[in-house]
């Protein structure tokens, strides 16, 4: 049974690759096609045979040409390509190339035996090739870029004689110059890269010069250090993603191992940067993000999209689901800044170990498409316009969300202590399309939206309850730690998730939305217009529930505590933005 949820990655359009696939980056061509470059290979990431290919599509990713080698699989490692088109229509692809075919690099011992790392896809030279036939073929020669040595290079184990680096940042143009990102690496050890920082390679003549040997480059920022993690943070600052704001300022966001993404602004075209800080939502709360790509894109309408994973991990894991924020420009103390909305779930896979990452964005015919890869399959995904509208909180500020509202007490009259329980959607059904008639997930959900003023947070208090004597149904209770949590039970399995500590206080008015999303099987809470993110007490503000949970319909009666002053139940999972809109009305 095909999943009915567009957010499931299976709905994407596949990009052809070999076994390994990474960084499916896209651009338009002047003959109306899309070209995508991918790092691919017959094995897994980092092994011999890794190389760069390109593919073309004339129908917006429905079908693709056979892969064309930018570099052959039989040559030295070629990796981590990014792509751009200059005004003449020429395409440039930039990538790592192990041109000296070095088979090992000095590394920490441990974890590398004898102090040698045999993975060699992040050393060598940063090079480019070009295409003058819209990506149907690439120049026979590759051209190395002269990258200025920084302190991090001279301090590496080879004293800079061998450079360690790679790149995932998309090139961008500004004031007749092209800027290409690069991530300098200080060493190899635990976690592969042990230190890193970001630089920009600026060419003043590549947009007009046709002779590749005459293209010139400068390395920014000025001085000896690249863009690093915030003061007090760890040694990792990498995978920088850049945007140019309407006033010409540069904005960059990048990953750290501090549990938060970092950002900075440049007001002088990359020569200097503001002190790095951890990325924040518009309300000032710090975002959470692990050691994974987090990218921002400026759209043609002047707004921004931001891809991240919304949890406080410090390692490479847990890149599923993907969340998106919408950004708008605001005036800052010394130039434009981006204010970010609270996030929505964008993509997910049922296998929680699948890691979607390394996205790119392309706009075509007023539609936005985002690519991603799980390292063995690359896809493109259309972003529905109504979903993007929610990212910028375009829901009416003076109206309650009414779609799929199945129960409502608006607070103008007292709420009864018990009412007939609404029937909520089932989460699974038997899939008769399968020979063995196994489980089919319906990708439904429900939401509880209420206002409350609770006199105390003593454990055991029940705010809402449809449970039968055997526990079947749902309940909103005060748990043993004094936090409000939702309980879900179908007679076979039971699930719990609580709000963040401290967000609900006794004898204060609060607005709470519990969102049970049976697409990715995630429970989230929005309290007083803020999506719970775990605060400082836990890595996640959202939690998973069992995909085997069939439904939460229990007793025919819904019991309601007098602390609840308004109540709405929806037969679907609300968007974060819809919950926030409800709060704005009720606040």
C-alpha positions, 0 to 999 in steps of 0.5 A, a space after each residue: 500500500 503506497 503511503 498517503 503521506 507526501 512527507 514519506 521519502 518514498 514519494 520522492 523522485 529517484 536520481 540514478 546513482 551507483 551504490 553510494 550516493 551523496 550530495 545530489 546538487 541541482 541547477 538549471 541549464 539554459 536549454 531548460 533542463 535540470 542538471 544534478 551532480 552526485 558523488 557516487 561509487 560502487 562501494 560505501 562512502 570513502 572507499 576506492 572507486 568514489 567519483 563524481 557523475 552528472 545526470 540531466 532531466 528534461 522533465 523536472 526529475 521524473 526521468 534522468 539521463 544515464 550518469 555521465 562521468 565528471 571523473 572516472 571511477 577508476 581514477 583517484 577519489 573525486 568527491 563532494 561536488 557542488 555545482 553552479 551556472 554562470 551568466 554565459 550558461 557555462 556550468 562549473 562543478 567544484 570537488 575534491 580530487 586526490 590527484 596525487 593518489 595518496 593512499 593513506 593520511 596521517 591520523 591519531 592513534 588510536 583510533 587509527 592503527 599505526 596512525 594512518 587513515 586509509 580513507 583518502 577522499 578528503 585530501 588533495 586538491 580542490 578542483 573544477 571542471 566545466 560544461 559548455 553543452 548544458 551538462 552533456 559533457 565535461 571538460 577533459 582537464 580539471 583545474 586546481 584552485 590555489 587555496 591560501 594556507 591558514 593556521 589550521 593547515 600549517 598545524 596539521 600532521 603534514 604541516 600543510 604539505 597535504 591539505 585536508 578539506 571538503 565542501 558541501 556548501 552551494 556556490 553563490 554570486 554577488 557583485 560580479 564575483 563567485 563565492 565557493 565554500 570550503 571546509 578546512 580540516 585540522 586532522 583525522 581521529 575520533 569521529 573522522 575530522 577532529 577540527 574544522 573551520 569554514 572559508 570562502 573562495 572568491 573569484 572576481 573573473 570567473 563569471 566572464 573569463 572563458 579561459 579556465 587557466 586565467 581564473 583567479 581566486 582569493 581565500 576569505 576571510 582575511 587573516 589566519 582563521 576561518 569561521 569557527 564554532 562559537 567561543 566556548 564551543 568545540 573544535 568542529 565548525 563545518 558544512 557551512 551554508 551561505 545566503 546573500 541577504 537583500 542588503 548584500 550581507 552574507 549569512 552562514 549557518 553550519 554544524 558543530 558538535 555542541 548540540 546546536 547549529 552556529 551562524 554568523 553574518 558578514 557585512 563586508 563580502 566575507 572579509 570579516 564575520 560577526 562573532 559566531 553564535 548559536 542559531 536561534 528562533 525568532 523568539 530568541 530560543 536556541 535551536 538544537 541540531 546534531 553533527 549533520 548538514 543544516 542548510 539555508 536557502 534564499 527563495 525567489 520571493 525573498 524568504 528563506 527555508 532552513 533544513 535541520 533535525 531539531 534535537 540536541 545530539 552531538 554526533 552524526 546520528 538521528 537525521 530522521 525526520 527532517 524539519 524545516 523553518 521559514 525565515 524572513 528578513 528583519 532589521 538588525 543593529 548593523 544590517 539585515 538578519 533572518 528571523 526563523 519560524 518554529 519548525 515543521 516536520 518535512 521528510 521522514 522514513 519509517 526506518 528511524 536509522 535512515 539518515 536523510 541529509 545533504 539537500 539542495 533546493 531548486 525552484 521551477 515554475 513557481 514550485 520548490 523542490 528539495 533533493 536529499 540522500 540517505 547515502 544509497 539513494 537520492 531523491 527530489 521532493 516537491 514542497 507543497 505551497 500550503 506547507 511553505 505558507 505554514 512555515 511563515 505562519 500565514 495562518 490567520 492571526 484572528 481565527 481558530 484552525 477549524 479544518 478537521 475540528 471534531 469537538 469544541 468547547 470555546 471557553 465561553 461556557 463551563 465545560 461538562 465533567 464528561 461528554 461523549 468521546 469523539 471517535 478518533 482516526 485509526 492509525 493502521 489497518 489490514 492491507 489487503 493488497 498484500 498476499 499475507 494481508 499485513 499491516 498498512 499504516 494510514 498516516 493519520 493522527 489527532 490533536 488535542 488543543 486546550 487551555 488550562 489553569 491547574 491548581 497544582 501539579 501533583 502526580 496522578 491528576 487526570 486532565 482528560 481521559 477516555 481509558 477503559 478499565 483495562 487502559 485502552 484509550 488516551 489520557 492527559 495526566 500529570 505524571 510522576 515527575 509533575 509534568 503533563 504527559 499524554 498516554 496512548 493505548 490500544 489494548 496491545 501497546 502503551 505509549 507516553 510522552 511529556 511536555 518539557 519540564 517547567 513549561 506548565 506552572 501551577 495556578 497559571 493560565 496555559 495553552 497546550 496542544 498535543 500533536 499525535 502524528 501517525 505519519 512519522 509516529 511522533 508526539 509533539 507539544 506546543 505550549 503557549 505558542 512554543 514547540 517543546 524541544 527538550 530544553 536543557 533537560 533532554 535531547 529531544 522535545 518530541 518523542 516517537 510512539 509505536 508504529 504498531 499502535 492501532 488506535 486510541 479509541 477507548 471508552 465512549 466517555 471523555 472525562 474532563 478536569 475542571 482545570 480545562 477551560 477550553 478544549 478542541 480535538 482535531 481528527 488530524 495532526 496539526 502543524 506547529 504553525 496551526 497550534 501557534 495560530 490557535 495560541 495567538 487567538 487565545 492568548 
